[in-house]
């Protein structure tokens, strides 16, 4: 079987290289010419551990970055869509990129070969059944296409290990031919494959991400309660919470721990999209609504903590700009929202550093007039107060630099010992 993957971001490139690693011939397509040029040069367009060596191993052997989408689709039995589904001002998912990729696929087909169109992008429950399948059927009938969804469960910074060491594969389709082909595609991975209805497949991804978002917001709310009451060692309290045997080895301690709020691409997008979809269907979910509200309020709370007692001329140092360590992703990063709140409070002198995301932050947030340094020590020297906003390991050394005030927004200096 040959595979075409639309979209070569974190999910798409991991998917494409993963299938190439399994021995399939894979074509990768993307609308971003600059990204394709970087990939053809054997480099990653973003930070992701281990993926550079995988790219080198498979590039132009059984993974091909292509501009000839028509030829790629003609040579493939399975088409994966890993394009963006951003959320709008009302929280609903924007499906325009997805439908554009479907259009490109259908327009490229010139033979009668049966193909499976697989959405790996995160889409709200009922989208496949109510929108994608009718759309495909209207454009080309039912003869040569089947539609499925195949949600991803990748963590940025761990994409490759999460693909290769997947704990489950979810296939959402009502078409027996598609189910058989996709089961065969994933069979070499030797992990449990769960075949469900399309809406169940979509819902499972949101179920996963909204749980993580809820745990993060719960932890942040608890830490705010503790700060309000006073006399509570937040880091120690959560360390002891994690000792509860009911948590087992489920590795949820990264989420049940206070910080600056969830960010990145998936959790903000998916929690808002599920809320919007639920509202469309007639139910206003109070817990999910307040999870989002708690997260939206977190940057202002953190900013007040950082600037408390400071003169307006003080220099504020921000350590960490990516939304999480081991990633250069700054989409919806808490750092940007916190910096905005600091400016709104009247503090105009902000300096910052991130081990991986300096350039990405400057590119994505040109409206934030901050000075970005290339080392944490330079931030320390320039700032009157420092705030650890992303839990990079190298920031554990900051207290050793001197006696300046450090606001540990990630509670990391005592926690992970």
N, C-alpha and C positions, 0 to 999 in steps of 0.2 A: 504493500500500500504506500502511496505517496501522499504527502500532506502539504497544504498551503496554509500559512498563518498570516492573517491580516493584523498589523500592529506589532511593532517590535520594541515596546516598552518593557517594563519589568516582567509582566505576565507573558506577553507575546514572545519575547526573546527566550525566556526560560522554557516556555512550552516548545518552541521551535528547536532549541538545542537539546531539550530533553528527548524529543522524538528522534532527532538525529543521533543522539547517543544510544538510543535503543536499536538503531540500525535502519531507520526509515529514511527515505529521501524527502527532504523538507525544503520548501520555498518560503522565504520570508519577504513580505511586502509591507511598505510603510509609505505614507504620504510625505514624510519629512526627509527631504533629500540630504540634509546635513547629517542626520542620524545614519542613513544608509552609507554615506561616504565614510563615516567613522568606523562602522562595522566592517565594511569592505577592506579597511586598513588593518583589521585584526584587533581593534580596540573596542572597549565598551563605551557607550554614550552616557553611562551613569556608574555609580559605585555599587558593586555587588560582589562580595567575596566568592572566589573560586570560578566565577563565570568566564573570566578572561582566558583561562587555560582551556576551558571547554570550548570556547569560541575558536581558539587557535587550532584545537584538535579536529574540528569538524567543518570549518569554513572552506567553501569551495570543494569539499569532498562529498558530503551528503547534506550540507546546509548551504543554501544559496540565497544571497540577498538579491532580489530581482526587481527590475523595472517592468518586465514583460508579464504583467498579471494574467493576460489572456493565455499565454503559454503555460504558466504555472497552474492555473485552474484546469486547463485542458489535460494536464498530466497528473492531476490529483483526484483521489477518491474522497478525501476528507478536507473540508475547509473550516479552519478555526478563526473565529472573530475575537480578537483581543484588543479591541479599540476602546477609547475612553467613553465612559458614560457619566459625564459630570452632572452635578445637580444644580438646578437653577435657584432663583430667589425663593421659589415656593417649596424647594426641597425635592421636587420630582426629578427623575433621571432624564437626561437629555439623550435621546436615542438616535439623533441625526447621524452621528458617525457610524453607528452600527448599520442603519439602513442604507447609508451610502456604500458601505462595504458589501452588503448583500446585493445591491444594484450592480456594483462592479462585477461581482461573481456571476450573476445571471447574464449580464451583457457579454461576458467573456466566453460563455459556454457555446461551443459549436458542434458538439457531438452528443450522442444519446447515452453516454456512460452515466450510471447512477452515482450520485454524490450525496454525502451527508454534510449539511451545513450546521456547524456547531458553535453556539455562542458561549464563549468562555468569559466574556465581559460580564460584570455583575449587573443584572437587570431585575427590576421588581417582580415579585410573584404574579403570575398570570400573563406576563408580557409575551412569552413564547406562544401560549395557547391563543391569546386574544389579539395579538398584533403581528408577530413574526410569521407564524404559520399561515394566517389568512393573506398576509402580504405576499408571501412566496407563491401561494396557490393562485392568487389573482394574476401574478405576473407570468407564471409559467406552468400552472397546473400541478398535478401531483405525480406525474409520471417519472421524472428523473431526479427528484430531490426529496430528501427527508430532512427534517429539522430536529435538532436536539440542543440541550444546554449541558454544559459540563463545568460547573463552578470550580474556581481555583481557591486554594487555601494556602497561599504563599505569604510569608513574612518577608518584607524587605530587609535585606541583610542576611537572610537565610533562604533565599529563593531556591538555590540549587539543591540544598539538602532537603527542602520541603517537597520538591518535585520528585527527586530520586528516592527519597525515603518517605513517600506519602503514606499516611495511615489509612486513607480510604480514597476511592475514586467514586464520584457521583455522576451518573448519567441520567439526564432527564429527558425522556422521549416516550411517545406512545407508538412509535414506528418500530416494528420488530426487526426490519432490515438494518435500521440505524443502530439499534441496540446490539445486534450481532456484530456489526462492523466495529463499533467502538469498544466493545468487550474484547474483540480480537486485537485491536490496536494496543490496548493497555495490558493484555495478558502477560507479556514478558516482565512486567514489573512485579508480578506475584504479590499483589496486595488486594484486600477486599474491594470488590466492585459492587456498588449498590445501584441498581436500576430502579428508577422511580418515575412518577409522572413529571411532565415538564414544570408544572407549578411547584411541585415538591422540591425538585432540584434547585429551582431559583430560591425558594424559601429557606432551604438549608444554609445557603451562604449568608443570607441576612440573619438567620437565627444565630449563626456563629459570631458574626461581627457585632450585632447589637448586644449580645451577651458580653463581649469584651468591652464594648463602649460603656455598658452599664456598670461593670466591675470597676473600670477606671473612674467613672464619675462618682460611684459610691465611695471609693477610697478617698477621692478628693473632698467630697462632702464631709466624710468622717474626720479628715485632717483639719478641715475648717472648723468643725464643731470642737475638736480638741484645742485648737488655737484660741477659740472663743472662750472656752472654759478656763484654760490656762493650767499650768502645772503638769501637763501631760507630755511624756516623751514619745512623740509620734513614731519615730523610727523603731524604738524598742517595742512599742505596742504592736506594730505590724509584724515585726520579727516573731513575736510570740504567737500572733494569729496564725502565721504560716506553719507553726509547729503542730497545728490541729491535724490529727490523723485522718480526718475526713477529707482533707485535701489530697491525700495520697501522693502519687508522683505525677500529678496532672499538669505541673509546670504553669499553674495559673498565677504564681506569685508576681510575675511581671505586670499583671493587670490589677490584682488586688493590692495596690500600693499607690500612695498618693504622688502626684507630680504636678505637671502644668496643664493637664488636660490631654485628651487624645487629639491627634492631628494626622497629617499624611493625607493620602488619597482615599483610602477605603472606608475607615470608620466614619468620618464626617459625612461622606457621600452616601453611604449605605444606611446609616441611622436616619438621615433626613429623607432619603428616598422611601424607606419603609414607612415612616410617619406619613409622608404625603400619600402613599398608596393606600394606607389604612384609612386615611381621611376620605379619599375618593370612594372607597368601598363603604363608608358610613360609620366608621368607628374611630373615636379620638382616644388613642392609648395613653393614659395618664403617666405611666412609668416611663415609657419611651420619650414622651414629650418633655418630661422633667429631666431625664438623662441628658438630652440635648441642651436644655436650658442651663443645667448645671455646668456643662462643658463650655457653653457660650459665655458664662459669667466668670469662668476661672481666670482668664487673662487679667481682668481688672483686679481681681483679688490678689493675684501674684504681683502685679505692678504696684499696688498700694503697699504691699509688704516690702518690696525692693526700695521704694523711695521714701518710706516713712522716716521722718526726722531729717531729711536731706535739704540743704539749701538748693534753691532753683538753679544755681550755677554749677552744681556738682556734676561730676562725670560718672555716668553709670556704665559699668562693664557687663556685657552679656556673654556668657560662655556657653556656646552651643547654639547653632542656628537650624540644623536639620531637625526633623520631627522626632527622630530616634537615633541612637548610636548605630554605627556600622552602616549608615546610609547617608547619601548626599541629597535626599529628597526633601524639598522645602515646601511642598504643596500643603497649604493650610497648616503650616507649622505653628505651634504655640508661640515660638520665639517672635514671629512677626506680629502676632496679635498683642503680645506683651509689650513689645517695643512701641506699638501704636498707642497703647494705653499710657505708657511712660511719657510719650510726647504730648498726649492729650492732657496729662496732669501738669504740663508746663516745664518739663525737663527736656532740654534740647541737645544735651551733650551725651551721646551714646556711642560707645565703642564696643566692638564685638570680635569674636573669633570662633571658628569651628574647624575641626581637623579635616573635614572633607567638603563642607557645603558653602564655603565663602563665595566662590564664583557663582554658584547656583542661586544663592540668596541675593546677591547683587543684581543678577539678571532678572529674577522674578519680582523683586521689590525695589525698583528704581526710585519709587516715591518716598522711601524711608531714608532720610539723610543721616545715616550712621557711618562711622569710620570703621572699616574692617581691617584687623591686623592679621598677620600670618603666624602668630604664636600667642599662647595663653599668657606667657610672661609679659608680653607687651601690653596686653589688656590690663594685667595687674598693675604694671607701672603707671599706666595712664589714668586709671579709674580711682574714684574715691570709695566706691562700693562695687562688689562683684556679685552677679547672680548666676548660679549654675542652672541653666535652662534645659540642657540636654545631657544625659548621663554618660558622657564619654569617660572611659576609664582614666584617661590622662588627667582629668580634672581632679582626681583624688590627691594629686601632688600640690594643688593650689595652696592649702593652708601652710605648707612648709615655706612658702615664699615670704611670709611676713605676718603682720598682725592686722592687716586691713580687714574690714568687715566683709564677710562672705554670706550671701543669702543662698542656702542650699535648697533650691526649689524642688529638687528631685530627692531630697532626703537620702543622698547617696554616700555622704562622707562617713557615716557610721553604719549604714545598713548592710552593705554587701561585703561583709568581712569573713 
